[in-house]
């Protein structure tokens, strides 16, 4: 008997969804920072066993959209509730938010098997964890509740076992050697965006989008050229920095990560251009690969 299905990861920002995804897949596919809105797309990670295939899907954090980019991000979340075989709803021991109430209602009405993962158990006590687990059992009565620390990889076996119990029978959706549905261009752009999130403050990370202009694979080196788009002229100088130092630092850190990810040398060129208010432009969002319904 072979099992196969889509396991969609949903939750509020900053609860560690991407850390959980990477721990379950065993590879760093989703970028991780402490800032909200780190994940903008649905990112798939595929795990194969002798008798199963799990297709994980990490979605953007739940939010109330303020512009078209965020509307697109929420489209990914809504779709993840509708097309899942199993839902992993991720919370943690410190979050306090009611923005997910409508999503929780959709989960309860969906009939889809659901696992509530309470992350960051290292930040609480057993007594507080018991109270939190009981609260979540009330919110999503049909769910199984599993406490974990994704960062420390504690509780991951329990999550995997719970998923396999709920996964439907079926043949694999992807070849056994497939890790993700995304391209190397996508991961190159995500690595650059992660370094921007880590190296700039305030609004700058949320006003940047990356486009890979060229990606040439050679036997011993990959040559990548990318453009960082910002929403206003004033942001361009901030991203570049004095004598180009800030952009150079981002490029160096991104290149180092790409080399670890690819297992080979990388030559990376970065450019910065202004695309006025791209976050509210349907044409530009479609060009950057966002889903606009």
C-alpha positions as CSV (number, residue, x, y, z in Angstrom):
1,X,0.0,0.0,0.0
2,X,1.5,3.3,-1.1
3,X,0.4,6.7,0.4
4,X,0.7,10.0,-1.3
5,X,-0.7,13.5,-0.7
6,X,-0.4,17.2,-0.3
7,X,0.3,18.5,3.3
8,X,-0.2,22.3,3.4
9,X,1.4,24.3,6.1
10,X,-0.7,27.3,7.3
11,X,-0.3,29.8,10.2
12,X,0.3,33.4,11.3
13,X,3.6,35.1,10.6
14,X,6.6,34.5,13.0
15,X,5.4,31.1,14.3
16,X,8.2,29.2,12.6
17,X,6.3,27.7,9.6
18,X,9.4,27.8,7.4
19,X,11.6,26.3,10.0
20,X,9.1,23.5,10.4
21,X,9.0,23.0,6.7
22,X,12.7,22.8,6.4
23,X,13.0,20.4,9.3
24,X,10.3,18.1,7.8
25,X,11.9,18.1,4.3
26,X,15.5,18.0,5.6
27,X,16.6,20.8,3.3
28,X,16.5,24.6,3.5
29,X,13.8,25.4,0.9
30,X,12.0,28.2,2.7
31,X,13.9,31.3,3.7
32,X,13.9,32.1,7.5
33,X,14.0,35.4,9.2
34,X,12.4,36.9,12.3
35,X,10.5,39.4,10.2
36,X,6.8,39.0,9.1
37,X,5.9,38.3,5.5
38,X,9.1,36.4,4.9
39,X,7.3,33.8,2.7
40,X,5.5,35.3,-0.3
41,X,4.9,32.2,-2.4
42,X,3.8,28.6,-1.9
43,X,6.9,26.6,-1.8
44,X,6.8,22.8,-2.2
45,X,9.1,20.3,-0.6
46,X,8.8,16.6,-1.5
47,X,9.7,13.8,0.9
48,X,9.8,10.2,-0.4
49,X,9.8,6.9,1.6
50,X,9.6,3.3,0.4
51,X,5.8,3.4,0.6
52,X,4.9,7.1,0.7
53,X,5.3,10.5,-0.9
54,X,4.6,13.7,1.1
55,X,4.3,17.0,-0.8
56,X,4.7,19.7,1.7
57,X,3.6,23.2,0.8
58,X,4.7,26.3,2.9
59,X,2.4,29.2,2.5
60,X,2.7,32.9,3.4
61,X,1.7,34.0,6.9
62,X,-1.9,34.9,7.5
63,X,-2.5,38.7,7.3
64,X,-5.0,41.4,6.4
65,X,-4.0,42.6,3.0
66,X,-3.0,46.3,2.6
67,X,-2.0,46.2,-1.1
68,X,-2.2,43.8,-4.1
69,X,1.0,41.9,-3.2
70,X,-0.5,40.9,0.1
71,X,-3.8,40.0,-1.6
72,X,-1.8,37.6,-3.8
73,X,-0.1,36.2,-0.7
74,X,-3.5,35.5,0.9
75,X,-4.7,33.8,-2.3
76,X,-2.0,31.2,-1.7
77,X,-3.2,30.7,1.9
78,X,-6.9,30.3,0.8
79,X,-5.9,27.9,-1.9
80,X,-3.9,25.8,0.6
81,X,-7.0,25.2,2.7
82,X,-9.0,24.0,-0.3
83,X,-6.5,21.6,-2.0
84,X,-4.9,19.9,1.0
85,X,-5.0,16.2,1.8
86,X,-3.7,17.1,5.3
87,X,-3.5,20.5,6.9
88,X,-0.6,21.4,9.2
89,X,-1.8,24.5,11.2
90,X,1.3,26.0,12.9
91,X,1.0,28.1,16.0
92,X,3.6,28.7,18.8
93,X,3.7,29.2,22.5
94,X,4.0,33.0,22.4
95,X,1.7,34.3,19.5
96,X,-1.3,36.4,20.3
97,X,-3.4,37.1,17.2
98,X,-7.0,36.7,16.1
99,X,-6.3,37.4,12.4
100,X,-6.5,33.7,11.6
101,X,-10.1,33.3,12.8
102,X,-11.6,33.1,9.4
103,X,-9.0,30.6,8.2
104,X,-9.7,28.4,11.3
105,X,-13.4,28.5,10.5
106,X,-12.6,27.3,6.9
107,X,-10.5,24.5,8.3
108,X,-13.3,23.4,10.7
109,X,-15.8,23.4,7.8
110,X,-13.5,21.7,5.3
111,X,-13.5,18.2,6.8
112,X,-9.8,17.9,5.9
113,X,-7.6,16.0,8.5
114,X,-5.8,18.6,10.5
115,X,-2.7,18.6,12.7
116,X,-2.1,21.6,15.0
117,X,1.6,22.0,15.6
118,X,2.5,24.1,18.6
119,X,6.0,25.3,18.0
120,X,8.7,26.8,20.2
121,X,8.0,24.6,23.2
122,X,11.4,25.6,24.6
123,X,9.9,29.0,25.4
124,X,7.2,27.8,27.8
125,X,6.5,25.4,30.7
126,X,4.8,22.0,30.6
127,X,1.8,23.5,32.6
128,X,1.4,26.4,30.2
129,X,1.7,24.0,27.2
130,X,-1.1,21.8,28.6
131,X,-3.4,24.9,28.8
132,X,-2.4,26.0,25.3
133,X,-3.1,22.5,23.9
134,X,-6.5,22.4,25.5
135,X,-7.3,25.8,24.0
136,X,-6.4,24.7,20.5
137,X,-8.4,21.5,20.9
138,X,-11.4,23.7,21.5
139,X,-10.7,25.9,18.5
140,X,-10.1,23.0,16.1
141,X,-11.9,20.0,17.7
142,X,-11.1,17.4,15.0
143,X,-7.4,18.2,15.1
144,X,-4.6,16.3,16.7
145,X,-2.3,18.6,18.8
146,X,1.5,18.0,18.6
147,X,4.0,20.2,20.5
148,X,7.4,20.6,18.8
149,X,10.5,22.7,18.6
150,X,11.2,22.9,14.9
151,X,14.5,24.8,15.5
152,X,15.8,22.0,17.8
153,X,14.1,19.3,15.7
154,X,12.2,18.0,18.7
155,X,8.9,16.3,18.0
156,X,9.4,15.9,14.3
157,X,8.9,12.1,14.4
158,X,5.5,12.6,16.0
159,X,4.5,15.0,13.2
160,X,5.6,12.6,10.5
161,X,3.7,9.7,12.1
162,X,0.6,11.8,12.4
163,X,0.8,12.8,8.7
164,X,1.3,9.2,7.5
165,X,-1.7,8.0,9.5
166,X,-3.9,10.6,7.7
167,X,-2.3,10.5,4.2
168,X,-4.6,8.9,1.5
169,X,-3.6,5.9,-0.5
170,X,-2.2,6.8,-4.0
171,X,0.7,6.7,-6.4
172,X,3.4,9.4,-6.2
173,X,2.7,12.7,-7.9
174,X,6.4,13.4,-8.6
175,X,9.4,11.3,-9.6
176,X,11.2,9.9,-6.5
177,X,14.3,12.0,-6.9
178,X,12.3,15.3,-7.0
179,X,12.9,17.6,-4.1
180,X,10.7,20.6,-5.0
181,X,8.6,22.0,-7.8
182,X,10.6,25.3,-7.9
183,X,13.5,26.1,-10.2
184,X,17.1,27.1,-9.4
185,X,16.2,30.6,-10.5
186,X,13.5,30.7,-7.9
187,X,15.8,29.6,-5.1
188,X,18.5,32.1,-6.2
189,X,16.0,34.9,-6.0
190,X,14.7,33.7,-2.6
191,X,18.3,33.6,-1.2
192,X,18.9,37.1,-2.3
193,X,15.6,38.3,-0.8
194,X,16.5,36.6,2.5
195,X,19.7,38.5,2.7
196,X,17.8,41.8,2.1
197,X,15.4,40.9,4.9
198,X,18.4,40.3,7.2
199,X,20.5,43.3,6.2
200,X,17.9,46.2,5.9
201,X,15.4,47.6,8.4
202,X,12.0,49.2,8.3
203,X,10.2,49.2,5.0
204,X,13.1,48.3,2.7
205,X,12.7,44.5,2.7
206,X,9.0,44.7,2.0
207,X,9.5,47.1,-1.0
208,X,12.0,44.8,-2.7
209,X,11.5,42.1,-5.3
210,X,14.1,40.0,-7.1
211,X,14.2,39.0,-10.8
212,X,16.9,36.7,-12.1
213,X,18.0,38.2,-15.4
214,X,20.2,35.3,-16.4
215,X,21.3,31.9,-15.0
216,X,24.0,30.0,-16.8
217,X,25.0,26.6,-15.5
218,X,28.6,25.5,-16.2
219,X,30.4,22.3,-15.0
220,X,32.2,24.0,-12.1
221,X,30.4,27.3,-11.7
222,X,26.9,28.9,-12.0
223,X,26.8,32.5,-13.3
224,X,23.8,34.4,-12.1
225,X,22.7,38.0,-12.8
226,X,19.9,39.5,-10.8
227,X,18.0,42.8,-10.4
228,X,16.6,44.0,-7.1
229,X,13.5,46.1,-7.8
230,X,12.5,48.8,-5.3
231,X,9.3,50.8,-5.2
232,X,10.7,54.3,-5.0
233,X,13.8,56.2,-6.1
234,X,14.8,57.0,-2.5
235,X,15.1,53.3,-1.7
236,X,17.6,52.6,-4.4
237,X,20.4,54.6,-2.6
238,X,19.6,52.8,0.7
239,X,19.9,49.4,-0.9
240,X,23.2,50.2,-2.7
241,X,24.7,52.0,0.4
242,X,27.7,54.2,0.6
243,X,30.1,53.3,-2.3
244,X,28.0,50.2,-2.9
245,X,29.1,48.6,0.4
246,X,25.6,47.4,1.5
247,X,24.8,45.8,-1.9
248,X,28.2,44.2,-1.9
249,X,27.6,42.7,1.5
250,X,24.2,41.3,0.4
251,X,25.8,39.9,-2.7
252,X,28.6,38.2,-0.8
253,X,26.2,36.6,1.8
254,X,23.8,35.5,-1.0
255,X,26.7,34.0,-3.0
256,X,27.9,32.0,0.0
257,X,24.5,30.6,0.6
258,X,24.0,29.7,-3.1
259,X,27.3,27.8,-3.1
260,X,26.2,25.8,-0.1
261,X,22.8,25.1,-1.7
262,X,24.2,24.1,-5.1
263,X,27.4,22.5,-4.0
264,X,29.5,24.5,-6.5
265,X,31.0,27.9,-7.2
266,X,28.7,30.8,-8.0
267,X,29.5,34.1,-9.8
268,X,26.7,36.6,-8.8
269,X,26.0,40.1,-10.2
270,X,23.4,42.3,-8.5
271,X,21.8,45.4,-10.0
272,X,19.2,47.8,-8.4
273,X,16.3,49.4,-10.4
274,X,13.2,51.4,-9.5
275,X,9.8,50.0,-10.5
276,X,7.3,52.6,-9.1
277,X,4.9,51.0,-6.6
278,X,5.3,47.5,-8.1
279,X,3.4,46.0,-5.1
280,X,0.1,47.5,-6.4
281,X,0.7,46.8,-10.1
282,X,-1.1,43.7,-11.4
283,X,1.1,43.6,-14.5
284,X,4.3,43.7,-12.4
285,X,3.0,41.2,-9.8
286,X,2.2,38.7,-12.6
287,X,5.7,39.2,-14.1
288,X,7.2,38.4,-10.7
289,X,5.1,35.2,-10.5
290,X,2.3,36.1,-8.1
291,X,-1.2,34.6,-8.3
292,X,-3.9,37.3,-8.8
293,X,-7.4,35.9,-8.8
